[in-house]
Amino acid sequence: MAEFTFGVTVMPRKEVLDTQGRAVEEALKREGEPVLSCRVGRFVELKVSASDRKQAEVTAKKVAESLLCNSLIETFTLGEANG
Amino acid sequence: MAEFTFGVTVMPRKEVLDTQGRAVEEALKREGEPVLSCRVGRFVELKVSASDRKQAEVTAKKVAESLLCNSLIETFTLGEANG
């Protein structure tokens, strides 16, 4: 079995009031930074054990969909690890 | 002035105990998912107003360094918007 690393970015849906993002946005504007808007989400780095990349992707997607992201209020993108 | 969008990924430093990541990791293992490890950080999408991309990057980097990331316990990477 090999090890594969993914990055799952979970963001609030556009229709949902992103209270954290709004708070950061107001704070940055108050500091005088030329910031127009700000949204805050989560980044989850996952190391998955699988026989090949395809299988690892299936696992990462399943985990993201079912457990990391509340699809009612959030969307996710699966990508490379980072940071 | 134009509008530029950045994604700032803020992750706990490797030396720091990532309690959120550990909790998610244990939960996924309990569910029987073939997950080896998990780290949880933040993803901040920033829209910056600037005259060109270079200037926008300077602002985004400054904001990330000074306000979005606590460099004592976290590191950040500046990238493209996402999600």
Backbone of each chain as ProteinMPNN parsed JSONL, in Angstrom:
{"seq_chain_A": "MAEFTFGVTVMPRKEVLDTQGRAVEEALKREGEPVLSCRVGRFVELKVSASDRKQAEVTAKKVAESLLCNSLIETFTLGEANG", "coords_chain_A": {"N_chain_A": [[0.844, -1.192, 0.0], [0.501, 2.227, -0.774], [1.175, 5.695, 0.079], [-0.837, 8.533, -0.079], [-1.296, 12.022, -0.467], [-3.709, 14.508, 0.13], [-5.377, 17.674, -0.31], [-8.101, 19.135, 1.155], [-10.329, 21.628, 0.569], [-12.667, 23.386, 2.29], [-15.389, 25.414, 1.93], [-17.71, 28.007, 2.941], [-20.972, 28.063, 1.463], [-21.945, 30.396, -1.115], [-24.417, 31.545, -0.671], [-24.711, 31.435, 1.985], [-24.424, 33.095, 5.089], [-21.318, 34.127, 5.925], [-20.015, 34.31, 8.746], [-17.509, 34.336, 10.044], [-15.786, 35.111, 7.978], [-16.855, 37.628, 7.423], [-16.271, 38.983, 9.79], [-13.456, 38.989, 9.745], [-13.056, 40.425, 7.406], [-14.155, 42.967, 8.07], [-12.39, 43.683, 10.115], [-9.958, 43.849, 8.719], [-10.529, 45.922, 6.955], [-10.905, 47.982, 8.774], [-8.328, 48.242, 9.624], [-7.348, 49.555, 7.531], [-6.549, 48.228, 5.259], [-6.485, 47.5, 1.747], [-8.718, 45.69, 1.192], [-11.299, 43.973, -0.405], [-13.152, 41.914, -0.084], [-13.671, 38.993, 1.963], [-13.507, 35.566, 2.637], [-13.866, 32.842, 4.831], [-12.738, 29.585, 5.279], [-12.134, 26.034, 5.759], [-9.088, 24.119, 5.698], [-8.134, 20.924, 5.0], [-5.665, 18.59, 5.396], [-5.11, 15.464, 4.159], [-3.774, 12.252, 4.651], [-3.77, 9.363, 2.881], [-4.055, 5.843, 2.755], [-3.557, 3.636, 0.142], [-3.819, 1.435, -2.744], [-3.342, 2.49, -5.243], [-3.258, 5.715, -6.946], [-5.766, 6.383, -7.939], [-7.569, 4.896, -6.396], [-7.013, 6.03, -3.945], [-7.942, 8.591, -4.345], [-10.68, 8.143, -4.552], [-11.268, 7.373, -1.924], [-10.53, 9.757, -0.538], [-12.339, 11.578, -1.615], [-14.769, 10.492, -0.801], [-14.533, 10.649, 1.996], [-14.326, 13.434, 2.291], [-16.784, 14.316, 1.256], [-18.669, 12.974, 2.884], [-17.918, 13.351, 5.528], [-16.193, 15.562, 6.09], [-17.29, 17.829, 5.058], [-20.174, 19.789, 5.344], [-22.707, 19.534, 3.374], [-24.962, 21.017, 3.118], [-24.487, 23.633, 3.82], [-21.934, 24.101, 2.95], [-19.272, 23.848, 0.474], [-16.868, 21.727, -1.179], [-13.478, 21.418, -2.411], [-11.265, 19.168, -3.911], [-7.86, 18.764, -3.797], [-4.326, 19.158, -4.335], [-1.957, 18.603, -1.651], [-0.691, 21.079, 0.598], [1.027, 23.802, 2.069]], "CA_chain_A": [[0.0, 0.0, 0.0], [1.266, 3.471, -0.806], [0.605, 6.817, 0.833], [-1.173, 9.658, -0.954], [-1.706, 13.184, 0.32], [-4.664, 15.402, -0.532], [-5.826, 18.847, 0.416], [-9.534, 19.373, 0.964], [-10.702, 22.985, 0.95], [-14.111, 23.448, 2.56], [-15.786, 26.832, 2.023], [-19.15, 28.241, 3.087], [-21.659, 28.386, 0.207], [-22.086, 31.849, -1.324], [-25.714, 31.994, -0.152], [-24.693, 31.341, 3.435], [-23.723, 34.193, 5.736], [-20.03, 33.652, 6.422], [-19.773, 35.233, 9.868], [-16.07, 34.442, 10.282], [-15.246, 35.913, 6.888], [-17.309, 39.012, 7.595], [-15.527, 39.551, 10.91], [-12.08, 39.242, 9.292], [-13.167, 41.493, 6.409], [-14.341, 44.251, 8.78], [-11.149, 43.969, 10.841], [-8.938, 44.263, 7.747], [-10.919, 47.25, 6.459], [-10.645, 48.905, 9.875], [-6.873, 48.458, 9.639], [-7.004, 50.356, 6.362], [-6.043, 47.403, 4.155], [-7.368, 47.585, 0.562], [-9.352, 44.384, 1.009], [-12.67, 44.156, -0.847], [-13.965, 40.934, 0.62], [-12.926, 37.929, 2.593], [-14.294, 34.398, 3.047], [-13.023, 31.95, 5.617], [-13.131, 28.18, 5.287], [-11.161, 25.125, 6.376], [-8.224, 23.335, 4.819], [-7.815, 19.661, 5.667], [-4.666, 17.769, 4.709], [-5.401, 14.048, 4.431], [-2.871, 11.221, 4.128], [-4.603, 8.193, 2.676], [-3.361, 4.622, 2.368], [-4.286, 2.991, -0.95], [-2.928, 0.704, -3.648], [-2.953, 3.423, -6.312], [-3.77, 7.09, -6.805], [-7.203, 6.407, -8.25], [-8.253, 4.377, -5.214], [-6.815, 7.033, -2.891], [-8.853, 9.709, -4.656], [-12.037, 7.703, -4.212], [-11.362, 7.468, -0.463], [-10.473, 11.161, -0.119], [-13.589, 12.211, -2.029], [-15.82, 9.949, 0.064], [-14.322, 11.231, 3.326], [-14.637, 14.86, 2.211], [-18.227, 14.444, 1.039], [-19.539, 12.454, 3.935], [-17.524, 13.666, 6.896], [-15.49, 16.838, 6.314], [-18.062, 18.95, 4.517], [-21.621, 19.789, 5.529], [-23.057, 20.005, 2.032], [-26.09, 21.934, 3.212], [-23.986, 25.017, 3.939], [-20.546, 24.205, 2.494], [-18.83, 23.102, -0.704], [-15.453, 21.412, -1.035], [-12.688, 21.058, -3.582], [-10.204, 18.223, -3.588], [-6.677, 19.135, -4.567], [-3.022, 18.742, -3.818], [-1.603, 19.091, -0.324], [-0.229, 22.466, 0.527], [1.269, 24.436, 3.377]], "C_chain_A": [[0.881, 1.246, 0.0], [0.493, 4.576, -0.088], [0.354, 7.977, -0.119], [-1.693, 10.817, -0.115], [-2.627, 14.088, -0.493], [-4.929, 16.623, 0.331], [-7.299, 19.061, 0.112], [-9.843, 20.788, 1.458], [-12.214, 23.042, 1.102], [-14.483, 24.918, 2.759], [-17.299, 26.956, 2.239], [-19.759, 28.545, 1.716], [-21.887, 29.894, 0.117], [-23.376, 32.38, -0.689], [-25.717, 32.067, 1.364], [-23.908, 32.511, 4.025], [-22.463, 33.654, 6.401], [-19.58, 34.604, 7.539], [-18.279, 35.435, 10.141], [-15.417, 35.347, 9.233], [-15.612, 37.382, 7.032], [-16.525, 39.711, 8.698], [-14.101, 39.912, 10.477], [-12.076, 40.413, 8.306], [-13.274, 42.87, 7.089], [-13.05, 44.659, 9.486], [-10.077, 44.484, 9.884], [-9.242, 45.657, 7.213], [-10.623, 48.315, 7.516], [-9.162, 49.241, 9.966], [-6.406, 49.261, 8.428], [-6.435, 49.552, 5.206], [-7.006, 47.468, 2.971], [-7.99, 46.23, 0.218], [-10.828, 44.601, 0.673], [-13.613, 43.16, -0.183], [-13.109, 39.778, 1.089], [-13.887, 36.792, 2.942], [-13.366, 33.438, 3.769], [-13.597, 30.533, 5.601], [-12.069, 27.333, 5.957], [-10.298, 24.472, 5.297], [-7.824, 22.082, 5.574], [-6.819, 18.889, 4.816], [-4.87, 16.327, 5.135], [-4.312, 13.169, 3.851], [-3.663, 9.922, 4.087], [-3.739, 7.008, 2.245], [-4.181, 3.925, 1.28], [-3.296, 2.321, -1.892], [-2.494, 1.574, -4.827], [-3.668, 4.762, -6.135], [-5.285, 7.161, -7.002], [-8.025, 5.984, -7.034], [-8.178, 5.394, -4.075], [-7.773, 8.207, -3.092], [-10.291, 9.379, -4.297], [-12.252, 7.836, -2.708], [-11.428, 8.924, -0.016], [-11.795, 11.863, -0.434], [-14.734, 11.779, -1.103], [-15.749, 10.582, 1.462], [-14.726, 12.705, 3.335], [-16.145, 15.07, 2.141], [-19.044, 14.106, 2.264], [-19.189, 12.979, 5.309], [-16.899, 15.048, 7.094], [-16.348, 18.034, 5.949], [-19.548, 18.763, 4.816], [-22.231, 20.398, 4.271], [-24.26, 20.946, 2.014], [-25.596, 23.386, 3.167], [-22.571, 25.198, 3.392], [-20.327, 23.458, 1.183], [-17.36, 22.762, -0.502], [-14.788, 21.226, -2.384], [-11.555, 20.172, -3.107], [-9.005, 18.586, -4.444], [-5.42, 18.567, -3.952], [-2.824, 19.259, -2.405], [-0.813, 20.377, -0.481], [0.103, 22.916, 1.943], [2.064, 23.593, 4.356]], "O_chain_A": [[1.892, 1.299, 0.701], [-0.666, 4.414, 0.292], [1.241, 8.359, -0.882], [-2.444, 10.613, 0.839], [-2.355, 14.391, -1.655], [-4.728, 16.601, 1.545], [-7.695, 19.156, -1.05], [-9.638, 21.1, 2.631], [-12.951, 22.777, 0.153], [-13.955, 25.584, 3.65], [-18.07, 26.116, 1.776], [-19.129, 29.212, 0.895], [-22.007, 30.579, 1.132], [-23.424, 33.52, -0.227], [-26.602, 32.676, 1.965], [-22.848, 32.872, 3.515], [-22.529, 32.833, 7.316], [-18.859, 35.571, 7.296], [-17.834, 36.546, 10.43], [-14.611, 36.221, 9.554], [-14.79, 38.267, 6.795], [-16.159, 40.879, 8.567], [-13.6, 40.99, 10.795], [-11.206, 41.281, 8.363], [-12.57, 43.81, 6.721], [-12.662, 45.826, 9.462], [-9.369, 45.441, 10.197], [-8.339, 46.476, 7.039], [-10.152, 49.407, 7.197], [-8.78, 50.353, 10.33], [-5.23, 49.604, 8.31], [-5.892, 50.129, 4.264], [-8.221, 47.489, 3.169], [-7.817, 45.702, -0.881], [-11.527, 45.327, 1.38], [-14.721, 43.508, 0.225], [-11.967, 39.613, 0.66], [-14.964, 37.037, 3.485], [-12.219, 33.245, 3.366], [-14.778, 30.319, 5.872], [-11.197, 27.859, 6.649], [-10.719, 24.3, 4.153], [-7.245, 22.159, 6.658], [-7.092, 18.572, 3.659], [-4.813, 16.004, 6.321], [-3.956, 13.317, 2.682], [-4.158, 9.442, 5.107], [-2.804, 7.165, 1.46], [-5.366, 3.655, 1.475], [-2.097, 2.595, -1.851], [-1.391, 1.407, -5.348], [-4.554, 4.912, -5.294], [-5.983, 7.907, -6.314], [-9.026, 6.611, -6.685], [-9.144, 5.595, -3.338], [-8.336, 8.741, -2.136], [-11.029, 10.229, -3.799], [-13.281, 8.345, -2.263], [-12.281, 9.288, 0.793], [-12.306, 12.639, 0.373], [-15.553, 12.596, -0.682], [-16.762, 10.993, 2.027], [-15.385, 13.171, 4.265], [-16.708, 15.89, 2.866], [-19.971, 14.822, 2.641], [-20.057, 13.053, 6.178], [-17.058, 15.645, 8.158], [-16.151, 19.13, 6.476], [-20.107, 17.695, 4.567], [-22.27, 21.619, 4.117], [-24.534, 21.594, 1.004], [-26.221, 24.248, 2.548], [-22.057, 26.316, 3.368], [-21.088, 22.559, 0.827], [-16.672, 23.436, 0.265], [-15.446, 20.917, -3.378], [-10.966, 20.393, -2.049], [-9.113, 18.704, -5.664], [-5.454, 17.626, -3.159], [-3.45, 20.24, -2.004], [-0.333, 20.705, -1.566], [-0.499, 22.439, 2.905], [2.322, 24.029, 5.478]]}, "seq_chain_B": "MAEFTFGVTVMPRKEVLDTQGRAVEEALKREGEPVLSCRVGRFVELKVSASDRKQAEVTAKKVAESLLCNSLIETFTLGEANG", "coords_chain_B": {"N_chain_B": [[-8.226, 50.964, -10.459], [-7.785, 47.491, -10.005], [-9.199, 44.193, -9.327], [-8.033, 41.562, -7.366], [-7.77, 38.119, -6.591], [-6.892, 36.024, -3.908], [-5.783, 32.998, -2.3], [-5.283, 32.099, 0.958], [-3.632, 29.746, 2.772], [-3.613, 28.565, 5.959], [-1.767, 26.743, 8.2], [-1.293, 24.604, 11.09], [1.918, 24.566, 12.683], [4.292, 21.872, 12.267], [5.439, 21.047, 14.657], [3.601, 21.716, 16.499], [0.898, 20.654, 18.5], [-1.806, 19.505, 16.843], [-4.825, 19.744, 17.605], [-7.407, 19.727, 16.505], [-7.001, 18.438, 14.064], [-6.114, 15.955, 15.006], [-8.404, 15.044, 16.288], [-10.188, 14.781, 14.12], [-8.792, 12.892, 12.637], [-8.822, 10.616, 14.361], [-11.569, 10.163, 14.433], [-12.078, 9.529, 11.736], [-10.56, 7.205, 11.479], [-11.891, 5.586, 13.277], [-14.21, 5.263, 11.888], [-13.364, 3.469, 10.104], [-12.024, 4.276, 7.826], [-9.313, 4.32, 5.476], [-7.293, 6.189, 6.493], [-4.279, 7.794, 7.152], [-3.151, 10.038, 8.372], [-4.115, 13.337, 9.488], [-4.437, 16.79, 9.129], [-5.641, 19.895, 10.235], [-6.417, 23.071, 9.027], [-6.83, 26.585, 8.183], [-8.559, 28.172, 5.468], [-8.362, 31.079, 3.703], [-10.032, 33.227, 1.625], [-9.169, 35.983, -0.163], [-10.114, 39.099, -1.492], [-8.51, 41.589, -3.14], [-7.926, 45.034, -3.663], [-6.038, 46.655, -6.081], [-3.473, 48.282, -8.075], [-1.943, 46.737, -9.775], [-0.999, 43.239, -10.283], [1.31, 42.621, -8.853], [1.421, 44.514, -6.807], [-0.921, 43.832, -5.512], [-0.242, 41.342, -4.542], [1.702, 41.991, -2.679], [0.138, 43.296, -0.746], [-1.61, 41.159, -0.017], [0.21, 39.347, 1.051], [1.233, 40.772, 3.202], [-1.073, 41.119, 4.781], [-1.673, 38.442, 5.338], [0.61, 37.598, 6.755], [0.693, 39.381, 8.946], [-1.841, 39.456, 10.066], [-3.575, 37.253, 9.5], [-2.277, 34.935, 10.13], [-0.837, 33.337, 12.893], [2.311, 33.444, 13.552], [3.826, 32.151, 15.41], [2.741, 29.675, 15.963], [1.735, 28.826, 13.58], [1.941, 28.341, 9.969], [1.876, 29.898, 6.722], [0.666, 29.659, 3.314], [0.601, 31.376, 0.269], [-1.639, 31.487, -2.341], [-3.522, 30.68, -5.307], [-7.008, 31.525, -5.545], [-9.746, 29.401, -4.654], [-12.213, 26.865, -4.578]], "CA_chain_B": [[-7.831, 49.857, -9.575], [-8.364, 46.191, -10.367], [-9.512, 43.297, -8.225], [-7.248, 40.327, -7.437], [-8.205, 37.17, -5.562], [-5.859, 35.114, -3.41], [-6.149, 32.024, -1.282], [-4.25, 31.957, 1.986], [-3.811, 28.519, 3.553], [-2.908, 28.673, 7.238], [-1.705, 25.412, 8.822], [-0.504, 24.535, 12.324], [3.284, 24.071, 12.494], [4.414, 20.425, 12.526], [5.82, 20.831, 16.057], [2.49, 22.085, 17.365], [-0.15, 19.629, 18.575], [-2.97, 19.948, 16.07], [-5.909, 19.03, 18.295], [-8.53, 19.544, 15.578], [-6.582, 17.393, 13.131], [-6.09, 14.682, 15.732], [-9.795, 14.641, 16.524], [-10.753, 14.321, 12.843], [-8.06, 11.666, 12.308], [-9.368, 9.524, 15.184], [-12.946, 9.922, 13.992], [-12.034, 8.84, 10.443], [-10.062, 5.846, 11.726], [-12.986, 4.872, 13.936], [-15.174, 4.927, 10.827], [-12.773, 2.442, 9.255], [-11.444, 4.836, 6.601], [-7.864, 4.096, 5.422], [-6.635, 7.489, 6.62], [-3.068, 7.666, 7.969], [-3.079, 11.196, 9.256], [-4.983, 14.432, 9.105], [-4.143, 18.072, 9.768], [-6.703, 20.849, 9.905], [-6.035, 24.48, 9.07], [-7.841, 27.492, 7.647], [-8.375, 28.693, 4.119], [-8.961, 32.408, 3.636], [-10.067, 33.801, 0.285], [-9.067, 37.445, -0.047], [-10.208, 39.925, -2.702], [-7.715, 42.772, -2.858], [-7.949, 46.086, -4.668], [-4.675, 47.151, -6.32], [-3.284, 48.741, -9.448], [-1.464, 45.588, -10.558], [-0.915, 41.965, -9.556], [2.457, 42.656, -7.938], [0.995, 45.31, -5.648], [-1.943, 43.038, -4.819], [0.464, 40.276, -3.834], [2.343, 42.603, -1.51], [-0.932, 43.477, 0.248], [-2.091, 39.858, 0.461], [1.269, 38.752, 1.877], [1.29, 41.551, 4.442], [-2.272, 40.792, 5.558], [-1.543, 37.053, 5.801], [1.686, 37.563, 7.745], [0.492, 40.166, 10.16], [-3.164, 39.368, 10.672], [-4.303, 35.987, 9.352], [-1.478, 33.81, 10.606], [-0.053, 33.513, 14.114], [3.518, 32.752, 13.086], [4.391, 31.364, 16.507], [2.214, 28.303, 15.929], [1.182, 28.508, 12.265], [2.627, 28.819, 8.775], [0.879, 30.104, 5.671], [1.088, 29.725, 1.922], [-0.242, 32.268, -0.52], [-1.832, 30.872, -3.65], [-4.704, 31.075, -6.06], [-8.295, 31.27, -4.904], [-10.082, 27.999, -4.792], [-13.429, 26.449, -3.851]], "C_chain_B": [[-8.533, 48.572, -10.034], [-8.522, 45.329, -9.124], [-8.724, 41.995, -8.399], [-7.668, 39.41, -6.297], [-7.071, 36.221, -5.192], [-6.469, 34.109, -2.445], [-4.994, 31.897, -0.308], [-4.562, 30.694, 2.79], [-2.963, 28.629, 4.806], [-2.951, 27.308, 7.915], [-0.918, 25.461, 10.131], [0.902, 24.035, 12.006], [3.362, 22.602, 12.902], [4.7, 20.146, 14.007], [4.653, 21.062, 17.006], [1.436, 20.979, 17.35], [-1.416, 20.164, 17.914], [-4.192, 19.188, 16.583], [-7.097, 18.745, 17.367], [-8.225, 18.405, 14.603], [-6.607, 16.022, 13.774], [-7.501, 14.144, 15.952], [-10.411, 14.077, 15.244], [-10.11, 12.988, 12.445], [-8.638, 10.457, 13.066], [-10.771, 9.159, 14.718], [-12.958, 9.141, 12.681], [-11.559, 7.406, 10.614], [-11.15, 4.981, 12.355], [-14.036, 4.43, 12.914], [-14.626, 3.863, 9.876], [-12.182, 2.954, 7.951], [-9.913, 4.639, 6.621], [-7.075, 5.412, 5.435], [-5.453, 7.354, 7.58], [-2.894, 8.848, 8.899], [-3.885, 12.338, 8.673], [-4.539, 15.688, 9.839], [-5.208, 19.062, 9.321], [-6.2, 22.282, 10.059], [-7.152, 25.338, 8.513], [-7.524, 27.853, 6.205], [-9.102, 30.031, 4.041], [-8.881, 32.911, 2.197], [-10.145, 35.318, 0.425], [-9.246, 38.094, -1.401], [-9.55, 41.258, -2.376], [-7.839, 43.761, -4.01], [-6.536, 46.637, -4.843], [-4.534, 47.541, -7.782], [-2.729, 47.634, -10.342], [-1.273, 44.372, -9.66], [0.208, 41.99, -8.504], [2.081, 43.388, -6.639], [-0.027, 44.532, -4.805], [-1.285, 41.934, -3.996], [1.146, 40.788, -2.577], [1.309, 42.778, -0.388], [-1.359, 42.149, 0.844], [-1.063, 39.231, 1.403], [1.326, 39.451, 3.236], [0.124, 41.188, 5.367], [-2.149, 39.383, 6.159], [-0.538, 36.972, 6.955], [1.298, 38.205, 9.059], [-0.836, 39.889, 10.836], [-3.838, 38.009, 10.568], [-3.585, 34.816, 10.003], [-0.743, 34.184, 11.887], [1.241, 32.737, 13.921], [4.218, 31.939, 14.17], [3.981, 29.892, 16.377], [1.709, 27.89, 14.543], [2.109, 28.962, 11.137], [1.557, 29.056, 7.708], [1.508, 29.972, 4.289], [0.08, 30.577, 1.17], [-0.393, 31.643, -1.894], [-3.05, 31.428, -4.345], [-5.957, 30.819, -5.236], [-8.788, 29.918, -5.374], [-11.425, 27.784, -4.093], [-14.547, 27.452, -3.907]], "O_chain_B": [[-9.709, 48.578, -10.397], [-8.058, 45.668, -8.035], [-8.753, 41.396, -9.473], [-7.896, 39.864, -5.175], [-6.382, 35.687, -6.06], [-7.525, 34.342, -1.857], [-3.862, 31.621, -0.704], [-5.621, 30.587, 3.409], [-1.742, 28.769, 4.73], [-4.028, 26.773, 8.177], [0.01, 26.258, 10.273], [1.065, 23.168, 11.147], [2.61, 22.141, 13.761], [4.258, 19.132, 14.546], [4.698, 20.661, 18.169], [1.124, 20.433, 16.292], [-2.012, 21.141, 18.368], [-4.544, 18.129, 16.064], [-7.709, 17.678, 17.427], [-9.059, 17.535, 14.349], [-7.059, 15.048, 13.173], [-7.753, 12.946, 15.82], [-11.069, 13.037, 15.266], [-10.79, 12.074, 11.977], [-8.904, 9.412, 12.474], [-11.114, 7.981, 14.621], [-13.743, 8.207, 12.518], [-12.084, 6.494, 9.977], [-11.31, 3.809, 12.015], [-14.661, 3.379, 13.052], [-15.319, 3.411, 8.965], [-11.869, 2.164, 7.06], [-9.29, 4.778, 7.673], [-6.302, 5.705, 4.522], [-5.611, 6.856, 8.695], [-2.536, 8.689, 10.066], [-4.285, 12.306, 7.509], [-4.292, 15.649, 11.044], [-5.622, 19.061, 8.162], [-5.633, 22.651, 11.087], [-8.288, 24.882, 8.383], [-6.368, 27.839, 5.782], [-10.307, 30.109, 4.283], [-7.797, 33.01, 1.624], [-11.061, 35.858, 1.046], [-8.602, 37.69, -2.369], [-9.971, 41.967, -1.462], [-7.855, 43.375, -5.179], [-5.903, 47.042, -3.867], [-5.362, 47.181, -8.619], [-3.018, 47.601, -11.538], [-1.372, 44.465, -8.436], [0.061, 41.445, -7.41], [2.386, 42.934, -5.537], [-0.004, 44.566, -3.575], [-1.724, 41.631, -2.887], [1.17, 40.116, -1.546], [1.573, 42.451, 0.769], [-1.46, 42.015, 2.063], [-1.424, 38.655, 2.429], [1.45, 38.806, 4.278], [0.305, 40.978, 6.567], [-2.475, 39.161, 7.325], [-0.805, 36.358, 7.988], [1.537, 37.659, 10.137], [-0.96, 40.064, 12.049], [-4.603, 37.639, 11.458], [-4.21, 33.826, 10.381], [-0.101, 35.232, 11.955], [1.274, 31.52, 14.101], [5.102, 31.134, 13.876], [4.771, 28.988, 16.647], [1.303, 26.745, 14.346], [2.947, 29.845, 11.32], [0.467, 28.488, 7.776], [2.714, 30.147, 4.116], [-1.126, 30.504, 1.404], [0.598, 31.308, -2.542], [-3.543, 32.507, -4.014], [-5.953, 29.984, -4.331], [-8.306, 29.369, -6.364], [-11.728, 28.465, -3.114], [-15.614, 27.219, -3.339]]}, "name": "protein", "num_of_chains": 2, "seq": "MAEFTFGVTVMPRKEVLDTQGRAVEEALKREGEPVLSCRVGRFVELKVSASDRKQAEVTAKKVAESLLCNSLIETFTLGEANGMAEFTFGVTVMPRKEVLDTQGRAVEEALKREGEPVLSCRVGRFVELKVSASDRKQAEVTAKKVAESLLCNSLIETFTLGEANG"}
